[in-house]
Amino acid sequence: MAPGIPTQTVYAERIKRAQQEMKRQGIDILLVGPSADLVYMIGYDAHLSERLNLLIIRQEGTPDLVVPVLESFLATSCEPNVTLRRWEETESPSELVASLIGETTGVTFGVSDQLWSTFLLKLQKEMPAGEWTTGQPILAHLRVTKDQSELDNLFEVARLTDEAWHEFVESGQISGLTESQTMDRLSSMMEKRGLVTLLDGIQEMGERASGIVQNMLNFSRKSESRKVRVDMAVIVDTVLRLAANDYDLKKQYDFRNVKIVREFEPGLPPVECDKTKIEQVLLNLVKNAAQALAGGKGENLPEIVVRVAKESHFVRIEVQDNGPGMEENIRRRVFEPFFTTKEPGRGTGLGLAMVYGSIKAHDLSLIHISEPTRPY
């Protein structure tokens, strides 16, 4: 594993150090909400939603991670170091936390700064006998005093950098090289020592985090709907032309290898809609279709058919692919926020949820048909 990427062993060490510091500072229970501190402690990047996610660390034993059942699949990788406590939509998460903690007389709680005040007030109401204070000194202490694994990683990065520099300097005369030649030689040394891979990993994780935040903002933002009269065939054709040049090596799909078939009924009447939202809906649908085709094992050429036709006083749009289809238990959850069948790091589960929300905002119907091994 590349230097700088924490493992479950690292997270276990951090929990142990937190428990030791809690004893030193007189904190019985540490409560950590969705934040950089939660990521640092257990590697769980909880969604900043209105659903309570909470890490409960006691001075001894395995911590509890309270998560909404709709998001719990995202936290399963933390289970070696925490016990997952899932709560249903009909349950009160603050009551669940209180039941997990039990008697609170004489108990001192340390609370992370990022815990929403609404949840904190509910927790204090459920556990009035407890004493409440900030837990930030403990978390700050952990971040300042590196654990051994972090020190090992820092030393490894420093060693690789130092070796690359010495090899670069000793490899030949520098004064006679042009700027371009100097950069080429330095790049070669960095590649040889694995520093380029390390830097690429840092950049990839940053882009991934940025993408998640942007998806969350797009999903939660309540923007004003601006409806205009448009030619739906033109809108669909524009989206398909944009998609035709799209590819993503990480997700292993490439529209350039997909046959796109247009079936547009002539003479379609103009319709009133939010042009931008409909374009986003269509782009998400065809991207989802392309990803499904990339994961299929059929012998037929990957194909997406898009139909636009008049139906009564509506215009109907169909997006059809010849991919592998899906089981019923997956099909009925595809529009559920945060639900994804992709591997970790390859999807947030918000694309089709956004599609569903935009269609409902237009008071329209969304029909999804899919069966295993049935391409259409």
C-alpha positions in Angstrom: 0.0 0.0 0.0 1.3 3.5 -0.9 2.6 5.6 2.0 0.1 7.9 3.5 -3.0 5.7 3.0 -4.4 4.6 6.4 -5.3 0.9 7.1 -7.7 -0.6 9.6 -4.7 -1.2 11.8 -4.0 2.6 11.8 -7.6 3.3 12.7 -7.5 0.8 15.5 -4.4 2.5 16.9 -6.1 5.9 16.8 -9.1 4.6 18.7 -6.8 3.2 21.3 -4.9 6.5 21.6 -8.2 8.4 21.9 -9.3 6.1 24.8 -6.0 6.7 26.6 -6.3 10.5 26.1 -9.9 10.3 27.3 -8.7 8.8 30.6 -6.1 11.4 30.9 -8.6 14.3 30.4 -11.4 12.8 32.4 -13.8 12.2 29.5 -16.0 9.1 29.9 -17.6 9.1 26.4 -16.5 10.9 23.3 -19.1 11.7 20.6 -17.9 12.4 17.1 -20.2 13.6 14.3 -19.7 13.7 10.5 -16.5 15.7 10.0 -12.8 15.4 9.1 -12.4 14.1 12.7 -14.7 11.1 11.9 -12.7 10.4 8.7 -9.5 10.6 10.7 -10.7 8.3 13.5 -12.2 5.5 11.5 -12.0 6.4 7.8 -15.8 6.9 7.5 -16.8 9.9 5.3 -20.3 10.2 6.5 -22.8 12.1 4.4 -23.6 15.6 5.7 -27.3 14.9 5.7 -30.1 15.5 8.2 -29.8 11.9 9.3 -27.7 11.4 12.4 -24.3 9.6 12.1 -22.5 9.4 15.4 -19.3 7.6 16.6 -19.5 6.7 20.4 -16.1 6.0 21.9 -15.9 4.8 25.6 -12.8 4.6 27.6 -12.8 0.8 27.1 -14.2 -1.6 24.5 -15.2 -1.3 20.9 -16.9 2.0 19.8 -20.4 2.1 18.4 -21.1 3.8 15.1 -24.7 4.9 14.9 -25.8 5.2 11.2 -29.2 5.4 9.3 -30.0 2.1 7.7 -30.2 3.8 4.3 -26.5 4.7 4.5 -25.2 1.8 6.6 -23.7 0.0 3.6 -21.2 2.8 3.3 -19.9 2.1 6.8 -19.4 -1.7 6.6 -15.7 -1.3 6.0 -15.3 0.2 9.5 -16.7 -2.8 11.2 -13.4 -4.4 12.2 -13.0 -1.4 14.6 -16.6 -0.4 15.4 -20.0 -2.0 16.0 -22.6 -0.7 13.6 -25.9 0.4 15.2 -28.4 1.0 12.4 -31.6 3.0 12.9 -34.7 2.9 10.8 -36.5 6.0 9.4 -39.3 5.5 11.9 -36.9 5.4 14.9 -35.5 8.2 17.0 -31.6 8.1 16.7 -31.2 10.1 19.9 -33.2 7.5 21.8 -31.1 4.8 20.3 -27.9 6.6 21.4 -29.3 7.0 24.9 -30.2 3.3 25.1 -26.7 2.3 24.0 -25.1 4.5 26.6 -27.4 3.6 29.5 -27.0 5.3 32.9 -25.4 8.7 32.7 -25.2 9.9 36.3 -21.7 11.1 36.8 -20.8 10.5 33.1 -18.8 13.2 31.3 -19.4 13.5 27.6 -16.9 15.1 25.2 -18.6 16.4 22.0 -16.9 17.2 18.7 -17.5 20.7 17.4 -19.1 19.6 14.2 -22.0 17.8 15.8 -25.2 19.6 14.8 -26.7 21.7 17.7 -30.2 20.2 17.0 -28.9 16.6 17.6 -26.9 17.8 20.6 -29.9 19.3 22.2 -31.9 16.1 21.6 -29.1 14.0 23.1 -28.9 16.3 26.2 -32.7 16.0 26.6 -32.5 12.1 26.5 -29.5 12.0 28.9 -30.0 15.0 31.3 -27.9 13.5 34.1 -24.7 13.6 32.1 -22.1 16.4 32.1 -21.3 17.9 28.7 -18.1 19.5 27.5 -16.1 19.9 24.3 -14.2 16.9 23.0 -12.1 19.0 20.7 -8.9 19.0 22.9 -8.8 15.2 22.6 -9.3 15.2 18.9 -6.8 18.1 18.4 -4.2 16.2 20.5 -4.6 13.1 18.3 -4.1 15.1 15.1 -1.0 16.9 16.5 0.7 13.9 18.0 1.2 11.4 15.2 0.9 7.7 15.8 3.7 5.4 14.8 2.2 4.3 11.5 1.8 8.0 10.4 5.4 8.7 11.4 6.5 5.6 9.5 4.7 6.9 6.4 6.2 10.4 6.8 9.7 9.0 7.1 9.1 6.8 4.1 8.0 9.7 1.9 11.0 11.8 3.2 13.4 8.9 2.5 12.1 8.4 -1.1 12.3 12.2 -1.7 15.8 12.4 -0.3 17.1 9.4 -2.3 15.5 10.8 -5.5 17.2 14.1 -4.9 20.6 12.7 -4.2 20.4 10.4 -7.3 19.3 13.4 -9.4 22.2 15.5 -8.2 24.8 12.8 -8.5 23.6 11.5 -11.9 25.5 14.0 -13.9 26.2 17.7 -14.5 23.3 20.0 -13.9 24.6 23.3 -14.9 24.8 22.4 -18.6 21.2 21.2 -18.8 18.3 23.1 -20.2 15.2 23.7 -18.0 13.3 21.1 -20.0 16.1 18.5 -19.6 16.4 19.2 -15.9 12.6 18.6 -15.4 12.7 15.5 -17.5 15.6 14.0 -15.4 13.9 15.0 -12.2 10.6 13.4 -13.3 12.4 10.2 -14.2 14.0 10.0 -10.7 10.6 10.7 -9.1 9.0 7.9 -11.2 11.7 5.5 -10.3 11.3 6.1 -6.6 7.5 5.8 -6.6 6.8 9.4 -5.8 4.7 10.0 -8.9 2.4 7.2 -7.9 2.1 8.7 -4.4 1.3 12.1 -5.7 -1.2 10.7 -8.2 -2.9 8.9 -5.3 -3.2 12.1 -3.3 -4.6 13.9 -6.4 -7.1 11.2 -7.0 -8.4 11.2 -3.4 -8.7 15.0 -3.6 -10.7 14.8 -6.8 -12.9 12.0 -5.4 -13.7 14.1 -2.3 -14.4 17.1 -4.4 -16.8 15.1 -6.6 -18.7 13.7 -3.6 -19.2 17.2 -2.2 -20.4 18.5 -5.5 -22.8 15.6 -5.9 -24.2 16.2 -2.4 -24.6 20.0 -3.2 -26.4 19.2 -6.5 -28.6 16.7 -4.8 -29.6 18.8 -1.8 -29.8 22.3 -3.5 -33.3 23.7 -3.8 -32.9 25.8 -6.9 -35.6 27.8 -8.5 -37.2 26.0 -11.5 -36.9 28.0 -14.7 -39.2 26.4 -17.3 -39.1 27.4 -20.9 -40.6 25.9 -24.1 -38.1 23.7 -25.9 -37.9 21.2 -28.7 -37.2 18.0 -26.8 -35.7 16.3 -29.8 -33.0 19.1 -30.0 -32.4 18.7 -26.2 -31.9 14.9 -26.5 -29.7 15.2 -29.5 -27.5 17.8 -27.8 -27.1 15.5 -24.7 -26.2 12.5 -26.9 -23.6 14.5 -28.9 -22.0 15.6 -25.6 -22.0 12.0 -24.3 -20.6 10.6 -27.5 -17.2 11.9 -26.6 -17.3 11.0 -22.9 -15.2 8.3 -21.4 -13.9 7.3 -17.9 -11.1 4.8 -17.7 -11.7 4.3 -13.9 -15.3 3.4 -14.4 -14.3 1.5 -17.6 -16.9 3.0 -19.9 -16.4 4.7 -23.2 -19.3 6.1 -25.3 -17.0 5.9 -28.3 -17.4 2.1 -28.1 -21.2 2.3 -27.7 -23.6 2.4 -30.7 -26.1 5.2 -30.0 -29.4 4.9 -32.0 -31.8 7.9 -32.3 -35.5 7.3 -32.9 -37.2 10.7 -32.9 -40.8 11.1 -34.0 -41.0 13.9 -36.5 -43.1 17.0 -35.9 -42.9 16.9 -32.0 -44.6 19.9 -30.3 -42.6 22.1 -28.0 -42.8 21.3 -24.3 -42.3 23.4 -21.2 -39.6 22.2 -18.9 -36.5 23.2 -16.9 -34.0 22.7 -19.8 -30.9 22.3 -17.6 -32.5 19.7 -15.3 -33.8 17.6 -18.1 -30.4 17.7 -19.7 -28.9 16.5 -16.4 -31.5 13.7 -16.2 -30.8 12.5 -19.7 -27.0 12.6 -19.2 -27.3 10.6 -16.0 -29.5 8.0 -17.7 -27.2 7.4 -20.7 -24.1 7.4 -18.5 -25.7 4.8 -16.2 -26.6 2.8 -19.3 -23.0 3.0 -20.6 -21.7 1.8 -17.3 -24.1 -1.1 -17.3 -23.0 -2.1 -20.8 -19.3 -1.9 -19.7 -20.1 -4.4 -16.9 -21.9 -6.8 -19.2 -20.5 -10.0 -20.8 -22.8 -10.3 -23.8 -21.5 -10.9 -27.4 -23.6 -8.1 -28.9 -22.2 -4.7 -29.7 -23.1 -2.3 -26.8 -26.1 -0.3 -27.9 -28.2 2.5 -26.4 -31.5 3.4 -28.1 -33.1 6.8 -27.3 -36.7 7.3 -28.4 -38.6 10.6 -28.4 -42.3 10.4 -29.3 -45.6 12.2 -28.7 -48.1 10.6 -26.3 -51.4 12.4 -25.7 -50.4 15.9 -24.4 -46.9 14.7 -23.3 -43.6 13.9 -25.0 -42.3 10.5 -24.0 -38.5 9.8 -23.8 -37.2 6.3 -23.6 -33.6 5.3 -22.9 -33.0 1.6 -23.6 -29.8 -0.4 -23.6 -28.9 -4.1 -24.3 -27.0 -4.6 -21.0 -27.3 -7.5 -18.6 -30.4 -6.2 -16.7 -30.8 -6.4 -13.0 -32.5 -8.5 -10.2 -35.7 -7.3 -8.7 -34.2 -6.6 -5.3 -31.8 -4.1 -7.0 -34.3 -2.7 -9.5 -36.7 -1.5 -6.8 -33.9 0.4 -5.1 -32.1 2.1 -8.0 -33.7 5.5 -7.3 -32.9 5.4 -3.6 -30.4 8.1 -2.4 -27.0 6.7 -1.7 -27.8 3.2 -3.0 -25.2 1.9 -5.5 -24.0 -1.5 -6.8 -20.6 -0.1 -7.8 -17.4 -0.8 -6.0 -16.2 1.7 -3.3 -14.8 4.8 -4.9 -16.8 4.3 -8.1 -20.2 5.8 -7.2 -22.1 7.8 -4.6 -25.6 6.6 -5.4 -26.9 10.1 -6.2 -27.1 10.0 -10.0 -30.4 8.2 -10.4 -31.8 9.7 -7.2 -31.3 13.1 -8.9 -33.1 11.8 -11.9 -36.0 10.7 -9.8 -36.2 14.1 -8.0 -36.0 16.2 -11.1 -38.7 14.1 -12.9 -41.0 14.4 -9.8 -40.4 18.1 -9.7 -41.9 18.3 -13.2 -44.9 16.3 -12.1 -44.0 13.6 -14.6 -43.8 9.8 -14.4 -40.7 7.7 -14.4 -41.0 4.0 -15.5 -38.1 1.6 -15.1 -38.2 -1.8 -16.6 -35.3 -4.3 -16.3 -34.9 -8.1 -15.9 -31.8 -10.2 -15.5 -30.4 -11.5 -18.9 -33.1 -9.5 -20.7 -31.4 -6.7 -22.7 -34.6 -4.7 -23.4 
